[in-house]
Amino acid sequence: MTEKSTALVTGASYGIGYELAKLFAADHHALVLVARSEEKLRQVAAEMERLGAVEVIILAKDLARPDAAAEIAAALAEKQISIDVLVNNAGFGEHGLFVETDWAKEAAMVQVNIVALLQLSKLLLPGMLARQRGRILNVASTAAFQPGPLMAVYYATKAFVLSFSEALASECAGTGVTVTTLCPGPTASEFQERANIDQTRLVKLKVLKMMDAAAVARSGYKALMAGRRVVIPGVMNKTGAMSNRLVPRRWITGIIKSIHQKG
């Protein structure tokens, strides 16, 4: 990648996406930042310029809207911007029994976590392949490695992201385009409040140590630039993700259900 390559980061206004944007800025990439709040994006853009981004463009889009990805691609085409690095980071979760959770929120979750990721990849990958260079970073989770009672839909979306990304990485082998999947464990950010898990045992009793979003971003950025296919930041997170190979899945789901209970 050259210093003037352009990276598009979704969910860039907070958490891992924000920290990833800072790393791209410090390495003098141009940035296209996507999030819902234009006001917040303007603040982040100003910071990225101070950090060294050669150019910052903001696109205030809600990826829960089915036409958002197409609108992003159209805006890029209008500005004649080619994307060299696509970071599909936007995503959110929801806590509760599936029979009781709000369908509208879960449908939006599937749209953001899966459909928008697929659409942006579908729209921007052809240009990368034509130029024979490019990188995609899809943010999944250690949730991708096992079922998640009380967060059933969220865990399933992340399993989809991991499976799709590994398959796409294989399809792109030898083309000059790499696909990396970042699978962080619990990470301190606004995610917990939005997913309604701030009062669960996982968060309240600190069952698992939460990683710093900046540390997770550094791990993902390093893996992306190295062209690695999957990265799991943190020794305990790696151990937990791999435990499925040794422990019966019924036991795993019982453990996950326990830590997601409130109390």
PLY file of the C-alpha trace (Angstrom):
ply
format ascii 1.0
element vertex 263
property float x
property float y
property float z
element edge 262
property int vertex1
property int vertex2
end_header
0.00 0.00 0.00
1.23 3.49 -0.75
1.03 6.30 1.78
-1.81 7.90 -0.17
-4.03 4.84 -0.31
-7.61 5.39 0.81
-9.26 3.44 3.62
-13.01 3.35 4.23
-13.96 2.62 7.84
-17.53 1.95 8.95
-18.55 2.50 12.54
-15.73 5.03 12.74
-17.14 7.28 15.46
-16.28 5.17 18.52
-14.64 1.99 19.80
-12.56 -0.24 17.56
-13.52 1.60 14.37
-12.42 4.94 15.81
-9.10 3.46 16.99
-8.51 1.86 13.59
-9.14 5.19 11.89
-6.47 6.75 14.11
-3.95 4.14 12.99
-4.71 4.75 9.31
-4.42 8.50 9.88
-1.06 8.16 11.61
0.20 6.18 8.61
-0.96 9.00 6.30
-3.78 7.22 4.52
-6.70 9.16 3.11
-9.87 8.25 5.00
-13.55 7.83 4.26
-15.35 7.65 7.59
-18.86 6.22 7.85
-21.17 6.43 10.85
-24.68 7.62 11.67
-23.92 10.96 13.33
-22.59 13.71 11.05
-21.73 15.90 14.03
-19.63 13.17 15.64
-17.99 12.35 12.31
-16.94 15.98 11.89
-15.23 15.87 15.26
-13.48 12.61 14.42
-12.45 13.90 10.98
-10.77 16.95 12.50
-8.83 14.69 14.85
-7.77 12.40 12.00
-6.43 15.36 10.03
-4.37 16.41 13.05
-3.01 12.88 13.32
-1.77 12.92 9.73
-4.51 11.73 7.38
-3.84 13.24 3.95
-7.59 13.72 3.41
-10.74 12.88 5.34
-14.21 12.52 3.84
-17.23 11.83 6.01
-20.38 10.01 4.99
-23.18 10.09 7.55
-25.06 6.90 6.74
-27.13 4.52 8.82
-26.13 1.05 7.64
-29.38 -0.32 9.07
-31.04 1.21 6.00
-31.07 -1.26 3.08
-29.95 1.36 0.54
-27.07 2.79 2.63
-24.29 0.71 1.06
-25.38 1.62 -2.47
-25.51 5.29 -1.48
-21.95 5.06 -0.15
-20.73 3.48 -3.39
-22.54 6.17 -5.41
-20.98 8.95 -3.34
-17.53 7.45 -3.87
-18.10 7.17 -7.61
-19.31 10.78 -7.80
-16.15 11.96 -6.02
-14.00 9.57 -8.12
-12.60 7.91 -5.01
-11.13 4.43 -5.25
-11.05 2.45 -2.02
-7.85 0.50 -1.34
-8.76 -0.69 2.17
-12.29 -1.56 3.28
-12.89 -1.90 7.01
-16.30 -3.39 7.76
-16.39 -2.58 11.47
-19.93 -1.32 12.11
-22.04 -3.65 14.19
-24.10 -3.98 17.35
-25.71 -6.60 19.56
-28.85 -7.21 21.60
-29.35 -9.09 24.87
-32.29 -11.22 25.95
-34.25 -14.37 25.20
-34.94 -14.59 21.47
-38.65 -15.04 22.11
-38.73 -11.74 24.01
-36.31 -9.49 22.12
-37.43 -6.79 19.71
-37.63 -8.04 16.14
-37.08 -4.62 14.58
-33.78 -4.23 16.42
-32.66 -7.72 15.47
-33.57 -7.17 11.82
-31.51 -3.97 11.90
-28.68 -5.93 13.50
-28.67 -8.46 10.67
-28.74 -5.60 8.16
-25.74 -3.87 9.75
-23.67 -6.86 10.86
-24.19 -8.98 7.74
-26.01 -7.38 4.81
-24.18 -4.03 4.78
-20.85 -5.85 5.11
-21.75 -8.06 2.15
-22.99 -5.16 0.03
-19.94 -2.98 0.61
-17.65 -5.91 -0.14
-19.64 -6.71 -3.28
-19.48 -3.12 -4.48
-15.85 -2.31 -3.67
-14.04 -5.61 -4.20
-14.26 -5.54 -8.04
-12.23 -2.32 -8.15
-9.56 -3.82 -5.91
-9.34 -6.91 -8.08
-9.09 -4.79 -11.24
-6.19 -2.84 -9.69
-4.70 -6.08 -8.35
-4.27 -4.62 -4.89
-6.45 -4.06 -1.88
-7.25 -5.12 1.64
-10.49 -5.93 3.46
-10.80 -6.10 7.24
-14.04 -7.58 8.54
-14.63 -7.26 12.27
-16.23 -10.39 13.70
-15.83 -11.48 17.34
-14.85 -14.44 19.49
-18.64 -14.85 19.53
-18.18 -16.32 16.04
-16.74 -19.52 17.47
-19.73 -20.73 19.52
-23.50 -20.28 19.94
-24.52 -17.50 22.35
-27.68 -18.01 24.41
-29.20 -14.65 25.44
-27.44 -13.04 22.48
-28.37 -15.67 19.93
-28.76 -13.46 16.86
-25.62 -11.42 17.54
-23.45 -14.52 17.91
-24.95 -15.97 14.73
-24.17 -12.80 12.76
-20.54 -12.95 13.82
-20.31 -16.63 12.89
-21.54 -15.63 9.44
-18.93 -12.88 9.16
-16.09 -15.26 10.04
-17.26 -17.99 7.66
-17.83 -15.59 4.78
-14.54 -13.78 5.30
-12.44 -16.94 5.39
-14.11 -18.15 2.20
-13.57 -14.79 0.50
-9.92 -14.78 1.57
-9.47 -18.10 -0.21
-11.25 -16.85 -3.33
-8.97 -13.79 -3.43
-5.72 -15.71 -2.92
-3.13 -14.71 -5.51
-5.07 -11.67 -6.74
-3.24 -9.00 -4.76
-6.27 -8.56 -2.49
-6.27 -9.90 1.06
-9.17 -10.46 3.46
-8.55 -10.39 7.21
-11.04 -11.17 9.97
-10.56 -9.52 13.36
-12.15 -11.53 16.18
-11.91 -9.52 19.40
-13.19 -10.74 22.73
-15.00 -8.44 25.17
-13.78 -4.90 24.45
-14.48 -1.76 26.46
-16.64 0.53 24.33
-20.20 1.80 23.93
-21.14 -1.67 22.64
-22.06 -2.95 26.12
-24.63 -0.23 26.80
-26.18 -0.41 23.34
-26.45 -4.21 23.56
-28.02 -3.99 27.05
-25.32 -6.19 28.58
-23.84 -3.66 31.00
-25.66 -5.37 33.90
-24.75 -8.94 32.95
-22.24 -11.07 34.83
-19.85 -10.72 31.90
-19.60 -6.95 32.42
-20.75 -6.25 35.98
-18.77 -9.04 37.67
-15.88 -8.80 35.19
-16.09 -12.53 34.41
-13.73 -11.91 31.50
-11.18 -9.10 31.37
-12.15 -6.54 28.76
-9.48 -5.43 26.33
-8.81 -1.83 25.46
-10.23 -0.84 22.07
-6.91 0.70 21.05
-5.06 -2.56 21.73
-7.61 -4.52 19.71
-7.29 -2.05 16.83
-3.50 -2.31 16.83
-3.72 -6.09 16.63
-6.21 -5.92 13.76
-4.27 -3.26 11.89
-1.02 -5.22 12.11
-2.74 -8.39 10.87
-4.45 -6.50 8.05
-1.19 -5.03 6.79
0.48 -8.43 7.03
-2.30 -10.06 5.01
-3.24 -12.52 7.75
-6.60 -14.25 7.42
-7.76 -14.40 11.05
-6.54 -12.61 14.18
-7.80 -13.08 17.76
-6.30 -10.45 20.08
-5.36 -11.59 23.58
-4.12 -14.93 24.92
-7.29 -15.66 26.90
-9.47 -14.84 23.91
-7.46 -17.20 21.71
-7.77 -19.93 24.34
-11.52 -19.42 24.67
-12.10 -19.43 20.92
-10.15 -22.64 20.48
-11.79 -24.41 23.45
-14.64 -25.53 21.19
-12.30 -28.13 19.77
-11.93 -29.76 23.18
-15.14 -29.03 25.09
-18.63 -30.28 24.09
-20.67 -27.48 22.54
-23.53 -28.13 24.98
-21.19 -27.25 27.84
-19.97 -24.17 26.00
-23.51 -22.86 25.47
-24.22 -23.39 29.17
-21.19 -21.32 30.14
-22.07 -18.55 27.68
-25.66 -18.47 28.95
-24.42 -18.15 32.51
-22.11 -15.19 31.88
-24.81 -13.37 29.91
-27.33 -13.60 32.72
-28.00 -10.41 34.68
-27.08 -10.26 38.32
0 1
1 2
2 3
3 4
4 5
5 6
6 7
7 8
8 9
9 10
10 11
11 12
12 13
13 14
14 15
15 16
16 17
17 18
18 19
19 20
20 21
21 22
22 23
23 24
24 25
25 26
26 27
27 28
28 29
29 30
30 31
31 32
32 33
33 34
34 35
35 36
36 37
37 38
38 39
39 40
40 41
41 42
42 43
43 44
44 45
45 46
46 47
47 48
48 49
49 50
50 51
51 52
52 53
53 54
54 55
55 56
56 57
57 58
58 59
59 60
60 61
61 62
62 63
63 64
64 65
65 66
66 67
67 68
68 69
69 70
70 71
71 72
72 73
73 74
74 75
75 76
76 77
77 78
78 79
79 80
80 81
81 82
82 83
83 84
84 85
85 86
86 87
87 88
88 89
89 90
90 91
91 92
92 93
93 94
94 95
95 96
96 97
97 98
98 99
99 100
100 101
101 102
102 103
103 104
104 105
105 106
106 107
107 108
108 109
109 110
110 111
111 112
112 113
113 114
114 115
115 116
116 117
117 118
118 119
119 120
120 121
121 122
122 123
123 124
124 125
125 126
126 127
127 128
128 129
129 130
130 131
131 132
132 133
133 134
134 135
135 136
136 137
137 138
138 139
139 140
140 141
141 142
142 143
143 144
144 145
145 146
146 147
147 148
148 149
149 150
150 151
151 152
152 153
153 154
154 155
155 156
156 157
157 158
158 159
159 160
160 161
161 162
162 163
163 164
164 165
165 166
166 167
167 168
168 169
169 170
170 171
171 172
172 173
173 174
174 175
175 176
176 177
177 178
178 179
179 180
180 181
181 182
182 183
183 184
184 185
185 186
186 187
187 188
188 189
189 190
190 191
191 192
192 193
193 194
194 195
195 196
196 197
197 198
198 199
199 200
200 201
201 202
202 203
203 204
204 205
205 206
206 207
207 208
208 209
209 210
210 211
211 212
212 213
213 214
214 215
215 216
216 217
217 218
218 219
219 220
220 221
221 222
222 223
223 224
224 225
225 226
226 227
227 228
228 229
229 230
230 231
231 232
232 233
233 234
234 235
235 236
236 237
237 238
238 239
239 240
240 241
241 242
242 243
243 244
244 245
245 246
246 247
247 248
248 249
249 250
250 251
251 252
252 253
253 254
254 255
255 256
256 257
257 258
258 259
259 260
260 261
261 262
